[in-house]
């Protein structure tokens, strides 16, 4: 495992937001959703794609708070521009389990 200095970690902007819209991502190579996340008044709504269809329905995602890296460069995925990276962990079957907060917090709150 490579180690980093705290200053390097501090460059990563990790925030919480609420999912407000979800669509099937038909052009993705693996099953995925197009997801819009509200990060509050400072950042607004940002887009991401996520391969989480195995564990989450579109309906179950609306209103869910997620943790995301918001300062990566945007990434073109097929015909969709992903602006943030929604974080999660692989379960025993390799499916992604979304990371979230232990209780609700304000959209746009930064990870400390």
Secondary structure, DSSP 8 states (H G I E B T S, - for coil): -----HHHHHTS-EEEEEEEEEEE-TTSSSS-EEEEEE-HHHH-EEEEEE--TTT--HHHHTT-EEEEE--S--EEETTEEE-SEE-EEE-TTS-EEE---SS---TT-B--
